[in-house]
């Protein structure tokens, strides 16, 4: 039975208006927004994650504006776009979850990875082109201020050593004990040139005065002042902090120890400071992995002989000291491998490392890059150069010529710009590695890069300089390298490159001048190369046998095979080949597998031993050939080898049990062997933190050890400046780019990196590309205060970054990533997105997905990161949806109720009350 409202109210003398009642009902029940795809009501009809995965793997589009219904007629078109993006992100999330499933086959994982990459590209393109009516959505961030995480070091006249003293300043400093003599060189401008003054320092001149830190510094500074120079040497305090250790599984906080003190060289921009010592010995640098956390150290040893004072103990804060060690320095975090090192003619040490992060000031663009790191003789990192690979790169070899040029060789997968015309291009097969070689000048400025590859996988494992600047790389390839013929399986190869400048303003151009490929039908390769005059030697394992080859070099540097020496079966690896005193010296590791290279001077000891073979220069078998084994009964392996003054220096892991587990103790060793007599002339062995010491590379510095080492001071001049070019200071390469577009839509302008670009020139480019909407400045941070110039505080050192804001504080512009393989935003450490005011009165609301374009599913860590970033992007979509809520439509329900409706409701309630009594 139905009740007529008009009749009901009429019984009590009231009236009923059907139209007004309908208006009230509509006002109270009106649907405010379309049902969102994440709403509970929409879940029943939403596709399950498995269905999203099947659709994606089947090639269906990720973003489809018709896939999610908009159930409010006349709703803003923004909803369809948001819902389509949400469904696309849900699909990416489903693929990410599927990729994390244990036991997934390689082919299935590969397909998921490809479709994920396609989905990321599709969503990026959609966000970049979508036009919203009532809001703004960007793939990156929405911020009023954006700064590059990439930073360029400022020139600095100051230099801080490692700690030289611990404890009270009234206590004599152990590092100053004994015969402590050195000279400070001061180079100043004079006319069009410079003049250098040497100031002798001999702490014996202090007589009976205790050699406390302040007393010694006062003595040194008195000499500098007497010479008329402004540079001073002071002290820098390193505050000690409490630390927490685990005892029986429980954290225990230990009190802070005594403070440490370092020397601080405080110079001026007009005085270049250097240090020399009268008594020196050879030095050997060893890079090692230590402990159980994947960290790395640089160790410096003093060789026997020479005139330098013998070290008697470790420096402040060092651990695991061994006789003869001069110093121990921790390498930066983020290094995944160090495979090669070499000493330059100025005594500096160069390392080639694989890095998974560039630290806080030098972000890398891909998953892994190659870093060239320069250390001074005191173990201070003075410069780092990253290759700038867009995806993955590995460094395997390094060589330094007599002029200080540095060549680095390795492999690269994905894009690596070698010139502006190939920017963003991968190799012939994008997922396979190619060989590369890069040459830097003595200051670490890149001169040229060549990428050469076969259609199948290949990598450069060795590099050497030849006459007239020719650079040779050796390696292995699975198919024919350009200009050569494949033999079968993995082949060994050698390529020669020559650089020149076609005309004065053309820039340096490198090209291949010759190549050769060789081996057997099985797997072969080149592990080491060296050049001696007009001969080039390669050493490698070919079909399980140790083989040395000699190539003659013509006037252009083209190699031609002249001789081959097969030393027999090898069960191990070859680590190096060199020529010294007319002998070819081959070094490696092997079991007693039948390796034969003449008279055996020391017998194989069992397990795996290190070997050195001394052969004739023409590789013919001769009675003077010698084979020397080095090791104990367990597993001995050589990590690296260098020949210096006819003697073989070797470092590696000593006498490890065959049954040892990865977590079991590991000892490192350093030895010098006479390859002709087999005599072991120098030998050291040591442990590491948590029982782990794993040497990786070594390098020998002639006359590189002196009293300066215990003072933390470098030999030679201290560099006050480094390159300001962005292609040197960051991972950017020529041809990388990004785009700047108007905040309210319009044509995007490209900002492309050029060889001479600095922060200042890039700032101007960005400002112009934004049509003046962005204010771009070079901001300085850090550094030491040097004084006042009027009202301005002057500083030295620190870093500079780009700082970007909206010029008017509101409008701003949008930064968009460059194409895959050449995205400059990654190298700058800038987030794509909107820069300007993102909210407020009369401001278009802006939402950033903060979805990096480089997300992948390549490994567990990448999958985890992708999942987190996608979930954050989904939340951003939900936030944007809530911001679109039509406030003007809810006012009828939430604001003051009209009088007639109030009276109607009152009458209706009174009637019901009387009816129900």
Secondary structure, 3 states (H helix, E strand, C coil): CCCCHHHHHHCCCCCCCHHHHHHHHHHHHCCCCCCCCCCHHHHCCCCCHHHHHHHHHCCCCCCCCCCCCCCCCCCCHHHHHHHHHHHHHHHHHHHHHHHCCCCCCHHHHHHHHHHHHHHHHHHHHHHHHCCCCCCEEECCEEECEEECCCCEECCCCEEEEEEEEECCCCCCCHHHCCCCEEEEEEEEEECCEEEEEEEEEEHHHHCCCCCCHHHHHHHHHHHHHHCCCCCEEEEEEECCCCEEEEECCEEEEECCCCCEEEEEEECCCCEEEEEECCCCEEEEEEEEEECCCCEEEEEEEECCCCCCCCCCCCCCCCCCCCCCEEEEEECCCCEEEEEEEEECCCCCEEEEEEECCCCCCCCCCCCEEEEEEEECCCCCEEEEEECCCCCEEEEEEEEECCCCCEEEEEEEECCCCCCHHHCCCCCCCCCCCEEEEEEECCCCCEEEEEEECCCCCEEEEEEEECHHHCEEEEEEECCCCCCCCCCCCCEEEEEEEEEECCCCCCCCEEEEEEEEEECCCCCECCCEEEEECCEEEEEEEECCEEEEEEEEECCCCCEEEEEEEEEEECCEEEEEEEEECCEEEEEEEECCCCCCCCEEEECCCCCEEEEEEEEECCCCCCCCCEEEEECCCCEEEEEEEEEECCEEEEEEEEEECCCCCCCCCEEEEEEEEECCCCCEEEEEEECCHHHEEEEEEEEEEEEEECCHHHHCCCCEECCCCCCCCHHHHCCCCCCCEEEEEECCCCCCEEEECCCCCCHHHHHHHHHHHCCCCEEEEEEEECCEEEEEECCEEEEECCEEEEEEEECCCCCCEEEECCCCCCEHHHHHCCCCEEECCCCCCCCCCEEECCCCCCCCCCCHHHHHHHHHHHHHHHHHHHHHHHHCCCHHHHHHHHCCCCHHHHHHHHHHHHHHHHHHC
